[in-house]
Amino acid sequence: MHASRPAPETVSSPGGGCAQPGGETGAPKTVTPHPRMVTRPCPLCGRAECQPYLTTGDTTFGFAGTFQVVRCPACTMLYTNPQVAPEDLHAFYPPDYSAHASDRAHTQKKHPRGRDPWDVLPEVGQKRLLDVGCGSGAYLLRQQDAGWRVFGVEPSTRAVLAARALGLEVIEGAIPGAKLPQEQFEVITMLGVLDHLPEPAATLRALRGMTAPQGRLIVSVPNAASAAAALFGADWPGWDLPRHQNHFAPMTLRQLIQRAGFDQVRLLWKRRTKRWQEGARLRRAATGALGWKLLARSRTLCSYLAALRSRGERSDEIVAVAVG
């Protein structure tokens, strides 16, 4: 079990989960109503029993509260439990959340297409693409310019309005539940989204039914089994509590996608130097140690460490490419 890190303020919650967050102390960095907390079974195997793994606060935006990551003793899945009730989670996204910003799409559209699987897409079928959790539509704009018929689903009203203002066809809501104008897609993407979902298995099963024959699902998530997660522990920025509900290792991500009915799941790996630098900054703030300060200030050193240690299944990010 990783060492836990106290938050600026804890949030009192109903009983449940594997351990109970503490009482209120101090002043929050950002004022938010106390959310409802709900317990949940393992999102991979459904087992109710769980083991405490780590407890920490919102190190990204500084919202009040401590939140717990637990481990399933049966399948080893890591997940947030208790979790903020889905209907209250919106309070933990600040008004200037970058993925929902109206100018993000135009800014990111200028970036050249890379070699990532979500940029190098197969020229198949009717070239219909669905981006789940599309934000304000930056990725959709790029693929539309590349000749794809693009559609998006996004729960944030602000982001949906920004995307629609650009002429994009985006449905407000979540899957399952959102009614789409198309029923089949050659490519479905979920980029940094699966970790946010309260019921990821239900979403993947619904998406399996929307995947055209030999269609492709592309998922990216932070790697909770990464070298950076092991080094920084509760200060690893990939936890992003309480927004991240699920914390995947390569094996658990593969199993979740396969159980939803997808075949030929291929895992790829990415390094994210910025997570090393942010983890060092958070560890320095927590400990005051000079070594963490030096690491946090040096992108070159962080890049070197990531290149040395962030390889294969220890990489910073997992990308899964599955065939329907």
N, C-alpha and C positions, 0 to 999 in steps of 0.2 A: 504493500500500500504506500502510495506517495505521501509525503508530508503535506499537511494541510496548511493553508494560508488564510489568516483572518481577513475579513472584509472591512471596509469603512464602517458599515453598520449591518447587523443581522436582521433578518425578517422573521418574525414569529409566524408559525404556520401550524395547521392541524397536525395531529399525530399521523404517523405512517412513515413509509420508507424504511431504510436500514438503520438510520440514526437521525436524531432530531436536531435541526439547527438551533443555535443558542438564542438567548434573549437579546433585546435591543440595547445597543451602547453607542455613544458617540453621535456624530451628525453625518448624514449622507452627503456625498458629493453632489448628487442630483436628486431632487425631491420627486418621489413617485408614490402613489398609494400602495399600501401593503397588498400584494396580490394574494389570490387564493392559491394554495398549494395542493396538488393532488398526487397520490401515489399511482404507480403504474407497474405492470409486469414487464418482464424483459421484452423489448421490441423484436428480438430475433426468435426466441424459442417459447416465449409466453410464460416462463416460470416466474412465480411470485417471489420466491426467496432471492435475496441478494446480499452482497457483502460490501461494506463501506470501502471506497477506493481513495477518494480525496474530497476535501471541502475547501472551497475558496469563494471569493466574491467576484463581482463584475470588474475585471481588470481592464476591460476595453473602454467602457463609458463611465464607470464609477457609480452606477445606480446602486441604491442601498440593497443590502442583503448578503447572506451567505447561502451557497447552493452546493449540493452534494452530487458527486459522481459515484455510482456504484458499479459493481461487477457481478455478472451472473455466474454462479458457481457451476452451472451446467454447460453453457456454451461460451463463456468468457466475454460476452458482449459487455461493453461499458456504456452506461446511459445515465442521464440526469434523473434523480429520483429522491424525494418528491420533485415534481416539475411544476413550474408556474402553469396554472390553468390556461389552456390555449386561448380562451377569450380574453385573458388579461395580459398575454405576452406582448401585445402591441405597445404597452406602456414602457417596455424596455428597449424600444427603438427610438433614438432621439429624432427631433424634427429635421435635423440636417443629415440624417443617415445617407451615406454617399450613394448606395445602390438605388435609392429612390429619388435622387436629385434630378431635376428637369434638365440640367445641362450636361449630365453624365453621358447620355447617349451620343451627343454630338462630339464631345471630347474624346471618348473612346473609339468612336467610329474612325477617327483620323489615324489610329494605330494600324500599322500594316498587319495583314493576316500572318499568323504564325504557323508553326508546325504541330500545334496541339491537335489531338483527335477531333476536337469540336470545331477546328478551323479547316482541317483537311477532310472534307466529307465526301462520301461516295456519290457519284452521279447516277442515281437509281430512281426508277419509278417516276412519280410526278413531282419529286423534289419538294415534298411537304415536310416542314420542320416545326416542331413544337418545343418551345423553351419554357420549362416549368420553373416558376420563380424568376421571371424575366426582368424584374426591376423596371427601370424606366426605358429599357429596350435597346441598350447599346449593342448587345450581341445580335439581336434580331435585325437591326439596321445593317450591320456588316454582312450578314447572310442574305438579306434581301438584295443588297447590291451585287452579291455573287450569283444571283439568279434563283434563289430559293423562295418558295411560297411560305412565308413565316407566320406563325401564330404564337401567342404567349398566354400564360396564366400567371397571375400575380395577386397576392392577398392585400397589398397596400393600395389604398385608394389613391394616395398621392402619386405613387409610381405609375399606376394604371392611367391616370389622367395625363401624365407627362408622356407616356408612350403613345397614347391615342392622339395627342397633339402633333406627333410626328407622322401620323397616318398609319400607325401600326395597328393590327387587329389583336387586341389584348383583352382577355376576359378577366374580370375581377373575381377572385375566389381561390379555391384549392381543389386538388384532385385527391380522392374522389369528390364529386359534387359539382364541379364547374361543367357547364354544358358548352361544348365546343362546336364550331361550325363544320369541322371535319371529324371523321371517325377514325381515320387511319393516317399514320405518319411514317415516312421513311426514316426519319431521324428524330429522336426525342432527347433533349439535353436537360440535365439537372446539375448546374455548376455551382457548387457550394450551397446546395439546397437541402439535400437528404438529411444532413445533420440537424437541420432546424425543425424537422417534422415530428409531431407528437406520435404519429402512427405511420412510420415509413413503409412497413410491409403492405398496408392497405393501399398506399399510394402506388407502390411498384406493381402490385397486382392489377390495379386499374390501368396503369400505363401499358402493361403487357397486352391488354385487350385493345389498346389503341395503336399498337405497333404493326405496321404493314408486314407482310411476309418477307423475311430476311431483312427487316428493318433493324435499325441500330439504336441502342440506348447508350448514352454517354453520361457518366456520373463522375463528379470530382468531389472529394472530401478531404479535410485535414486527417493526417495519419496519427492516431493516438498511440501507435506503437513506434513512432519515429524516434530517432536519436535525440532530437530536440526536446520531445516530450519527456524522455527519460532524464535529460540533463536539467531541465528547468522545473520539472514536477508541477506543482500547483501554479507556478508562474508561467507555464507554457501558454502563449496566447491562443493556441488552437482550441482550448476548452471553451472560451467565449461564453461563459455562463451569464445569465440563464438562457440565452438565445439558442445555444446548441443543445438539443435534446438527446442526440445520439453521438457516440464517439467511437469511430470505426478503426479497427485494425484490418490488415489485408484479408485475413481469413473470415472475419465476421461480415465484411462488406460483400465478399464473394458469395457467402452462404445466403445472405439476405436476398441478393439479386437472383440467385439460382432458385430459391424457394418461391419466388414470385413467378417462375416459369420461363425465365430467360436462359438461353443456352450459350455455350461458347464464351464464357466470361473471361476476358483477358484483362490483366492488371498491368498498368503502366505507372511510372514513378516520376515525380517532379520535386525539385528543390525550391525552397522559398527562403532566401537569405533574410528577407525582412522579418520573418518569424524568429530567427535566431537573434537578431538585433533587438527586437521588442522584448523577447524573453529575458535577455541580459539586462535590459533597462528595468523591467519589473523586478528581477531578482536583486538588482542593485538597490532599488527603492526599498525593498523589503529587508535587506541585510546590511546595506551600507558598505559592502566589501569593495575594495579598490579594483580587484580583478574583474568584477562584473561591470564596473564603471568603464574600464578600459575597453572591454568587449563591446559594450553598448555604443561606444563612440566610434568604433572602427568597423565600417561596413566591409572593408577588405579582410579583416580578421574573421568576421562572421561568414563571409563568402568562402574563405579557406576552410573553416571548420565544417561548413555545410557540404562542401565538395569532398572533404575527407571522410565524413561520418554519415552523411545523408544519402545513402545508396540503397537501391533495391527496396526491400521491405522495411528499411529504416529511413526511407525518404520522408520528406515533409508532407507530401500530398499524394493521395492515391487517386488514380484515374482508372475507372472501370469501363470497358467497352464490351457490351453484350449484344448478342444477336437474338432477335425475337423468334 
